């Protein structure tokens, strides 16, 4: 089965590596929509422009809206599938070739997306299975079924950033689509400013997200967890556990403790008030 696959990558103040990252997958797709949420244009970092449609938003519209822009362009241009990428992710070797080959051999209408195994900058256990059906996966490296995208209403613009990918996956499953992770397919993904430090006798890994991200992570993860808690109560419990762990790690290991904890409280309050969208606070 020949697949019509486009791609979308979202930029936000990218560094010079973005061109190399894009080159790792550009030859595997027919078209790439580069959605730029930066304040200044970055088209000078791009190569093979003939295959790329560059869309400059001149402001940060958030990851969800940027992905929706790319998906709608792909649908308008007649594509069936969309590769979703972050600016700091890249495929190595023939991983994407194998991912597309797997989809072409196994495609069925109930597949909502397929995902690689993300190789991130932390210690990871080797998977026991070649294929898994997780509740959620990160956005980068996914190939999404655009018919399923339309059916479930796309990504939630009001989340802006953080938990956009988790909500999308849970929404797919809620509509009886499969979320499939191919563990033999690997994607290198830089996940924030992660550090592992020794505290007493233990090595503790923490993310070092800034205070604005702390707001979004708290607010949006609670929103998504609550929305799907009746079907996936363990997911909601895990969300609350992770927030608790993050608070402890910030207190023990991170800088800007006050601002981060203050904005986690803001995120919780706005979650309770059902306030969504972009961060509105001045400090």
C-alpha positions as CSV (number, residue, x, y, z in Angstrom):
1,X,0.0,0.0,0.0
2,X,1.5,3.3,-1.1
3,X,1.0,6.0,1.6
4,X,0.6,9.7,1.0
5,X,2.6,11.1,3.9
6,X,3.3,14.8,4.7
7,X,5.1,16.1,7.7
8,X,4.8,19.0,10.1
9,X,7.5,20.5,12.4
10,X,6.9,23.3,14.8
11,X,9.6,25.9,15.4
12,X,10.1,28.2,18.3
13,X,13.4,30.1,18.4
14,X,15.3,27.1,17.0
15,X,19.1,26.7,17.0
16,X,21.3,25.9,14.0
17,X,20.7,22.1,14.4
18,X,17.1,22.3,13.2
19,X,18.2,22.0,9.5
20,X,20.1,18.7,10.3
21,X,17.2,17.4,12.2
22,X,14.8,18.1,9.4
23,X,17.2,16.5,6.9
24,X,16.9,13.2,8.9
25,X,13.3,12.7,7.7
26,X,12.7,15.0,4.8
27,X,13.5,12.5,2.1
28,X,10.9,10.0,3.6
29,X,7.9,12.3,3.2
30,X,6.3,14.1,0.2
31,X,5.9,17.5,1.8
32,X,6.9,19.3,5.0
33,X,4.9,22.1,6.6
34,X,7.2,24.1,8.8
35,X,5.1,26.1,11.2
36,X,7.2,28.9,12.9
37,X,5.9,30.3,16.2
38,X,9.0,32.5,16.7
39,X,9.0,36.3,16.7
40,X,11.5,36.4,13.8
41,X,11.8,34.3,10.6
42,X,14.0,31.2,10.6
43,X,13.6,30.1,6.9
44,X,17.3,30.7,6.4
45,X,17.9,27.6,8.5
46,X,16.0,25.4,6.1
47,X,17.3,23.5,3.1
48,X,15.5,21.7,0.2
49,X,13.0,24.5,0.1
50,X,11.2,23.0,-2.9
51,X,9.7,20.3,-0.5
52,X,8.9,22.7,2.3
53,X,6.0,25.0,2.9
54,X,7.1,27.6,5.5
55,X,4.4,29.3,7.5
56,X,5.5,32.1,9.8
57,X,3.0,33.0,12.5
58,X,5.0,36.0,13.9
59,X,4.0,35.0,17.4
60,X,3.8,32.0,19.6
61,X,0.4,30.4,18.9
62,X,1.2,27.3,21.0
63,X,2.1,23.8,19.9
64,X,-1.5,22.6,19.5
65,X,-2.5,25.4,17.1
66,X,0.7,25.0,15.1
67,X,0.1,21.3,14.7
68,X,-3.5,22.0,13.6
69,X,-2.3,24.4,11.0
70,X,0.0,21.8,9.6
71,X,-2.6,19.1,9.7
72,X,-5.2,21.2,7.9
73,X,-2.7,22.1,5.2
74,X,-2.0,18.4,4.7
75,X,-5.6,17.6,4.4
76,X,-6.2,20.4,2.0
77,X,-3.3,19.1,-0.1
78,X,-4.8,15.6,-0.2
79,X,-2.5,13.7,2.2
80,X,-3.7,10.7,4.3
81,X,-1.0,10.7,7.0
82,X,1.1,13.3,8.8
83,X,4.4,12.9,10.5
84,X,4.5,15.2,13.5
85,X,8.0,16.4,14.6
86,X,9.6,18.6,17.2
87,X,12.4,20.9,16.2
88,X,14.9,19.1,18.4
89,X,14.1,15.5,17.3
90,X,15.7,13.4,14.5
91,X,15.6,9.9,13.1
92,X,18.7,7.9,12.6
93,X,19.6,5.2,10.1
94,X,16.5,3.7,8.4
95,X,14.2,4.0,11.4
96,X,11.6,6.1,9.6
97,X,11.8,3.9,6.5
98,X,10.9,0.9,8.6
99,X,8.2,2.8,10.4
100,X,6.5,3.7,7.1
101,X,7.0,0.2,5.8
102,X,5.3,-1.3,8.9
103,X,2.3,1.1,8.5
104,X,2.0,0.2,4.8
105,X,1.8,-3.5,5.6
106,X,-0.4,-3.2,8.6
107,X,-2.7,-0.2,7.9
108,X,-6.3,-0.5,9.0
109,X,-8.9,2.1,9.5
110,X,-8.8,1.8,13.3
111,X,-5.1,2.9,13.6
112,X,-5.1,6.4,15.0
113,X,-1.3,6.9,15.1
114,X,1.9,5.0,15.3
115,X,4.8,6.1,17.4
116,X,8.5,5.3,17.6
117,X,10.2,4.6,20.9
118,X,11.6,7.9,22.1
119,X,15.3,7.8,23.1
120,X,15.5,10.7,25.5
121,X,18.3,12.1,27.7
122,X,17.6,9.8,30.7
123,X,18.3,6.2,31.6
124,X,15.7,3.9,30.0
125,X,14.9,0.3,30.4
126,X,14.9,-1.9,27.2
127,X,11.3,-2.7,26.2
128,X,10.2,-6.3,26.6
129,X,7.8,-6.2,23.6
130,X,8.3,-5.1,20.0
131,X,4.8,-3.5,19.9
132,X,2.9,-1.8,22.7
133,X,-0.5,-0.1,22.9
134,X,0.1,2.7,25.4
135,X,-2.5,5.2,26.6
136,X,-0.2,8.2,25.6
137,X,2.9,8.9,23.6
138,X,4.8,12.1,22.9
139,X,4.0,14.0,19.7
140,X,7.4,13.9,18.0
141,X,7.9,11.1,15.5
142,X,4.3,10.1,15.3
143,X,2.5,9.3,12.0
144,X,-1.1,10.2,12.5
145,X,-4.1,9.1,10.5
146,X,-5.7,12.3,9.2
147,X,-9.1,10.8,8.9
148,X,-8.9,10.0,12.6
149,X,-7.6,13.5,13.2
150,X,-10.7,15.0,11.6
151,X,-13.0,12.6,13.4
152,X,-11.8,13.5,16.9
153,X,-11.5,17.2,16.2
154,X,-7.7,17.6,16.1
155,X,-5.5,18.9,18.8
156,X,-6.9,21.1,21.5
157,X,-5.9,24.7,20.9
158,X,-6.8,25.9,24.4
159,X,-4.1,23.7,25.9
160,X,-1.5,25.8,24.1
161,X,1.5,23.6,25.2
162,X,2.0,20.6,27.5
163,X,-0.4,17.6,27.6
164,X,-1.5,18.4,24.0
165,X,-0.1,15.0,22.9
166,X,-1.6,13.1,25.9
167,X,-5.0,14.5,25.3
168,X,-4.8,13.7,21.6
169,X,-3.9,10.0,22.3
170,X,-6.7,9.6,24.9
171,X,-9.2,11.2,22.6
172,X,-8.2,8.8,19.8
173,X,-8.6,5.8,22.2
174,X,-11.9,7.2,23.4
175,X,-13.1,7.1,19.7
176,X,-12.0,3.5,19.3
177,X,-8.7,4.2,17.5
178,X,-5.5,2.5,18.3
179,X,-2.3,4.2,19.6
180,X,0.6,1.9,18.6
181,X,4.2,2.2,19.7
182,X,6.8,0.4,17.6
183,X,9.7,-0.3,20.0
184,X,12.2,-1.3,17.3
185,X,11.8,2.1,15.7
186,X,13.9,4.7,17.6
187,X,13.7,8.5,17.6
188,X,16.3,10.7,19.4
189,X,14.5,13.4,21.3
190,X,16.1,16.0,23.6
191,X,13.6,16.4,26.4
192,X,14.3,19.8,28.1
193,X,17.1,20.5,30.4
194,X,17.1,17.2,32.2
195,X,19.7,16.6,34.9
196,X,20.4,13.6,37.2
197,X,21.9,14.5,40.5
198,X,22.8,12.6,43.7
199,X,20.7,13.5,46.8
200,X,21.8,11.6,49.9
201,X,22.2,8.0,48.5
202,X,20.0,8.3,45.5
203,X,20.3,9.5,41.9
204,X,17.3,11.8,41.1
205,X,16.4,12.9,37.6
206,X,14.6,16.2,37.3
207,X,13.4,18.2,34.3
208,X,14.4,21.8,35.2
209,X,11.4,23.2,33.3
210,X,11.0,27.0,33.8
211,X,8.2,28.5,35.8
212,X,5.9,29.1,32.8
213,X,6.2,25.5,31.7
214,X,5.5,24.5,35.3
215,X,2.2,26.4,35.1
216,X,1.1,24.7,31.9
217,X,2.2,21.2,33.0
218,X,0.2,21.5,36.2
219,X,-2.9,23.0,34.7
220,X,-3.1,20.9,31.6
221,X,-2.1,17.5,33.1
222,X,-4.9,18.0,35.7
223,X,-7.4,19.0,33.0
224,X,-6.6,16.0,30.8
225,X,-6.5,13.6,33.8
226,X,-9.8,14.7,35.1
227,X,-11.4,14.7,31.6
228,X,-10.6,11.0,31.1
229,X,-10.6,9.8,34.8
230,X,-13.8,7.8,34.5
231,X,-12.3,5.6,31.8
232,X,-8.6,5.8,32.9
233,X,-8.5,6.4,36.7
234,X,-5.0,5.1,36.9
235,X,-3.8,7.8,34.5
236,X,-5.4,10.5,36.7
237,X,-3.7,9.1,39.8
238,X,-0.4,9.0,38.0
239,X,-0.8,12.6,37.0
240,X,-1.3,13.7,40.6
241,X,1.6,11.5,41.7
242,X,3.9,13.2,39.2
243,X,2.9,16.6,40.3
244,X,3.7,15.7,43.9
245,X,7.1,14.3,42.8
246,X,7.8,17.4,40.8
247,X,7.1,19.6,43.9
248,X,9.6,17.6,46.0
249,X,12.3,17.7,43.2
250,X,11.9,21.4,42.8
251,X,12.3,22.0,46.6
252,X,15.3,19.7,46.8
253,X,17.2,20.3,43.6
254,X,16.1,23.1,41.4
255,X,16.7,26.9,41.2
256,X,13.9,29.5,41.1
257,X,11.9,27.4,43.6
258,X,9.6,30.2,44.6
259,X,8.5,31.2,41.0
260,X,8.1,27.5,40.0
261,X,6.0,26.6,43.0
262,X,4.0,29.8,42.7
263,X,3.1,29.0,39.1
264,X,2.2,25.4,39.9
265,X,-0.3,26.9,42.4
266,X,-1.5,29.3,39.7
267,X,-1.9,26.3,37.3
268,X,-3.9,24.4,39.9
269,X,-6.2,27.4,40.6
270,X,-6.8,28.0,36.9
271,X,-7.5,24.3,36.5
272,X,-10.2,24.5,39.2
273,X,-11.5,27.7,37.6
274,X,-11.5,26.0,34.1
275,X,-9.2,28.8,32.7
276,X,-7.5,27.6,29.5
277,X,-5.4,29.1,26.8
278,X,-2.1,31.1,26.9
279,X,-0.3,32.1,30.1
280,X,-1.7,35.5,31.2
281,X,0.4,36.4,34.2
282,X,3.0,39.2,34.1
283,X,5.5,37.6,36.6
